[in-house]
Amino acid sequence: MTNKKIALIDLMGGLGNQLHQLIFANYLEKNDFDVYVNDKWFKPKSFIDGTTKRDLEVSSVDFGLKMPNKMLFLKFQTLDKFLRNPFFKKFYNSKFNKLYRLHTGSTFNKDNIKKYNWFKGYWQSGEYLAIDKSEIINFLKKDKNFVLENNYNANTLVHIRKGDYVSWGEDLPNSYYIKSLDLLNERSLLSNYDIFTDDVSIDMDNELYKNCNNLIYNPEENPIRVLSKMMGYENFIISNSSLSFFAAFLGSDENSTIIYPDPWFKSITHKTYYESNWISINSRY
């Protein structure tokens, strides 16, 4: 039996979130955890949290990570069931509990690590992204759908995320995108722009859509294919979406201008990761 701390990391959400989780797993492995990845969120019977149904787009094996066997996963389930029972609440939260902890959210308390650690969250802290970007790109290249290209004759990507964000009240106003385009124009950085979106009710008379070079809307296209297309631009105006974040994070270079929304979300606290040359634009109005 290994003396390392054991980590089980749930994969969940869309492609962007899955990448965050695999990168976080890589972070834990480099910090001397024995890491396993759990993909059961994607099994139909397990899908109960109300978010949009997604498919597993990534291979943990291709990323150099392993899946738990049935015995280990049963051990995690048993520990979670019993130690998080209200009857054991006092022990679970005490200093005497050295055995098990469920970690949720986007960051975790390093002082609260146990022997067995189950991570259920999105892990989007910049600390975990301290990884050679070429490692992520080489991982994505293992998928046949990942083909870097830009056939659209535009230098700027605009990503507009709608979908379930609309019902959550987290979709960004058009003013955010207009202000971002104006800033690029003022700096003579905008030749033309393409919009990638999942919006099903597009108003082509709207200034934002009317003036774009290409409107790319294909909800059935493979997400890895979409990501690789989105990476092929010089400048990026991203939405509060992990997919567009990774397009900018992986596709940009020292000559790129990247604009991101601030705040990232209105209803929940989210510490946005950005690099020193990224530019924030107010997204509240």
C-alpha positions in Angstrom: 0.0 0.0 0.0 1.4 3.4 -1.0 2.2 5.9 1.8 1.1 8.8 -0.5 -2.1 10.7 0.0 -4.7 9.3 -2.4 -6.8 11.6 -4.6 -9.9 10.8 -6.5 -10.9 13.6 -9.0 -14.3 13.7 -10.6 -14.5 14.7 -14.2 -17.7 16.7 -15.0 -19.0 19.5 -17.2 -18.0 20.4 -20.7 -14.6 20.2 -22.4 -13.2 23.3 -20.7 -14.0 22.0 -17.3 -12.7 18.6 -18.1 -9.4 20.2 -19.0 -9.3 22.1 -15.8 -9.9 18.9 -13.8 -7.2 16.9 -15.7 -4.7 19.8 -15.2 -5.6 19.8 -11.5 -5.0 16.1 -11.4 -1.6 16.7 -12.9 -0.9 19.3 -10.3 -1.7 16.9 -7.5 0.4 14.2 -9.0 3.4 16.6 -9.1 2.7 17.3 -5.5 3.2 13.7 -4.5 -0.5 12.4 -4.5 -1.5 9.0 -5.8 -4.1 10.3 -8.3 -7.1 8.6 -9.8 -9.8 10.1 -12.1 -13.5 9.2 -11.9 -15.7 9.7 -15.0 -19.0 8.3 -13.5 -20.7 11.8 -13.7 -21.1 11.1 -17.5 -23.0 7.9 -16.9 -26.8 8.5 -17.6 -28.0 7.1 -14.3 -25.5 9.3 -12.4 -26.6 12.5 -14.1 -28.7 14.2 -11.4 -27.3 17.7 -10.7 -29.5 19.6 -13.3 -26.7 21.1 -15.4 -26.6 20.6 -19.2 -25.8 17.0 -20.2 -22.3 16.7 -21.6 -20.1 14.0 -23.0 -16.7 12.9 -21.8 -14.4 14.4 -24.4 -11.0 13.6 -22.9 -9.1 10.5 -22.1 -7.5 10.4 -18.7 -5.2 7.6 -19.9 -3.9 9.8 -22.7 -3.2 12.4 -20.1 -1.1 9.9 -18.1 -3.7 9.4 -15.4 -5.4 6.2 -14.1 -8.9 5.2 -13.2 -9.8 3.6 -9.8 -10.5 -0.1 -9.7 -13.9 -1.2 -8.2 -12.4 -1.9 -4.8 -10.8 1.6 -4.4 -13.9 3.3 -5.7 -16.1 1.3 -3.2 -13.7 2.4 -0.4 -14.2 6.1 -1.3 -18.0 5.6 -1.5 -18.0 3.9 1.9 -15.8 6.5 3.6 -18.0 9.3 2.1 -21.2 7.7 3.2 -20.2 7.0 6.8 -17.9 9.8 7.7 -20.1 12.5 6.3 -23.2 11.1 8.0 -24.5 13.6 10.5 -23.8 11.1 13.3 -20.1 11.4 12.6 -20.1 15.2 11.8 -18.1 16.1 14.9 -15.4 13.5 14.3 -15.3 14.3 10.5 -14.6 18.0 11.2 -12.1 17.3 14.1 -8.3 17.2 14.1 -8.6 13.5 14.8 -9.9 12.7 11.4 -6.9 11.7 9.4 -8.7 9.4 7.1 -11.0 11.1 4.6 -12.1 14.5 3.2 -14.5 15.6 0.5 -13.1 18.7 -1.3 -15.4 20.9 -3.4 -15.3 24.2 -5.3 -12.4 25.6 -7.2 -9.6 25.6 -4.6 -8.9 23.4 -1.6 -7.4 23.8 1.9 -4.0 22.3 1.8 -4.0 22.0 5.6 -7.1 19.7 5.5 -5.6 16.9 3.5 -6.3 13.3 4.7 -5.3 9.9 3.6 -8.2 9.6 1.1 -9.3 12.8 -0.6 -12.3 13.0 -3.0 -12.3 16.2 -5.2 -15.6 17.2 -6.7 -15.2 20.6 -8.3 -13.8 22.7 -11.2 -10.4 23.6 -9.9 -9.8 26.8 -12.0 -7.2 28.4 -9.9 -4.2 29.8 -11.7 -1.9 27.9 -9.3 -3.0 24.7 -10.9 -2.4 26.0 -14.5 1.4 26.3 -13.9 1.9 23.7 -16.6 3.7 23.8 -19.9 1.0 24.7 -22.5 2.6 22.4 -25.0 1.8 19.5 -22.7 -1.9 20.3 -23.0 -1.7 20.9 -26.8 0.1 17.6 -27.3 -2.5 15.8 -25.2 -5.3 17.4 -27.4 -3.5 16.4 -30.6 -4.0 12.8 -29.7 -7.7 13.3 -30.6 -8.3 13.2 -34.4 -10.7 16.2 -34.1 -8.0 18.5 -32.9 -6.8 20.4 -36.1 -5.3 23.8 -35.7 -6.6 26.0 -38.5 -8.1 29.4 -39.3 -9.9 29.5 -42.6 -12.1 32.5 -41.7 -9.9 35.4 -42.7 -10.4 37.2 -39.4 -7.9 38.2 -36.7 -10.2 38.3 -33.7 -12.3 35.6 -32.0 -15.4 36.6 -30.1 -17.1 33.9 -28.0 -20.7 34.4 -26.9 -21.9 31.8 -24.4 -25.7 31.5 -24.0 -27.3 28.1 -23.4 -28.0 27.3 -19.8 -26.2 30.6 -18.8 -29.4 32.5 -19.8 -31.6 30.6 -17.3 -28.9 31.1 -14.6 -28.7 34.8 -15.4 -25.0 34.5 -16.1 -24.9 35.3 -19.8 -22.9 38.4 -20.7 -24.6 41.6 -22.0 -23.9 42.6 -25.6 -22.4 45.8 -24.2 -19.4 43.8 -22.9 -18.6 42.6 -26.4 -19.2 46.1 -28.0 -16.9 47.7 -25.5 -14.2 45.0 -26.1 -14.4 45.5 -29.9 -14.2 49.3 -29.4 -11.1 48.9 -27.4 -9.4 46.8 -30.1 -10.5 49.4 -32.7 -9.0 52.2 -30.6 -5.7 50.4 -30.5 -5.8 49.6 -34.2 -5.8 45.9 -33.4 -9.0 44.9 -35.1 -9.2 44.0 -38.8 -12.4 41.9 -38.5 -13.9 39.4 -36.1 -15.7 36.0 -36.1 -18.3 35.0 -33.5 -18.5 31.5 -32.1 -21.7 31.0 -30.2 -24.3 28.6 -28.9 -27.1 31.2 -29.1 -30.3 29.8 -30.6 -32.0 33.1 -31.0 -29.6 35.3 -32.9 -30.7 38.8 -34.0 -28.8 39.5 -37.2 -29.9 43.1 -37.1 -28.0 43.6 -33.8 -24.9 45.6 -34.2 -22.7 42.9 -32.7 -23.8 40.2 -35.1 -24.4 42.3 -38.2 -20.8 43.5 -38.3 -19.1 40.1 -37.8 -17.1 38.5 -40.5 -18.4 35.0 -39.9 -20.9 33.6 -37.5 -20.1 30.1 -36.4 -23.0 28.2 -34.8 -22.8 24.4 -34.9 -24.0 22.8 -31.7 -23.5 19.3 -33.1 -19.8 19.8 -33.8 -17.2 18.0 -31.7 -16.1 20.3 -28.9 -12.4 19.5 -29.4 -12.8 20.4 -33.0 -14.5 23.7 -32.0 -11.7 24.5 -29.5 -9.0 23.9 -32.1 -10.8 26.3 -34.5 -11.2 28.9 -31.8 -7.4 28.8 -31.0 -6.5 29.9 -34.5 -6.8 33.7 -34.0 -4.5 36.5 -33.0 -6.8 38.3 -30.6 -9.5 36.9 -28.3 -12.6 38.4 -26.7 -13.7 35.6 -24.4 -16.9 34.9 -22.5 -17.2 33.5 -19.0 -16.7 30.1 -20.4 -13.9 27.6 -19.8 -13.9 26.6 -23.4 -13.1 30.2 -24.6 -10.7 30.6 -21.7 -8.6 27.6 -23.0 -8.9 28.9 -26.6 -7.2 32.1 -25.5 -4.8 30.5 -23.0 -3.5 27.9 -25.5 -3.9 29.8 -28.8 -2.4 33.2 -27.9 1.2 34.4 -28.2 3.2 37.4 -27.1 1.5 39.5 -29.9 -2.1 38.6 -28.8 -4.6 40.8 -27.0 -7.0 39.0 -24.8 -10.1 40.6 -23.2 -12.0 38.9 -20.5 -15.2 39.8 -18.5 -15.0 41.2 -15.0 -16.7 40.0 -13.0 -16.6 36.5 -14.5 -19.9 35.6 -12.8 -22.5 37.8 -11.1 -24.0 35.4 -8.6 -21.1 33.3 -7.4 -17.5 34.2 -6.3 -15.0 33.2 -8.9 -11.3 34.2 -8.9 -10.6 34.6 -12.5 -7.2 33.5 -13.8 -5.6 35.9 -16.2 -2.1 36.5 -17.4 -0.4 39.9 -17.0 -1.2 41.2 -20.5 -4.9 40.3 -20.4 -7.4 43.1 -20.3 -10.6 43.2 -18.2 -13.8 44.8 -19.4 -16.7 45.5 -17.0 -19.4 42.9 -17.7 -22.2 44.2 -15.5 -23.7 46.6 -18.0 
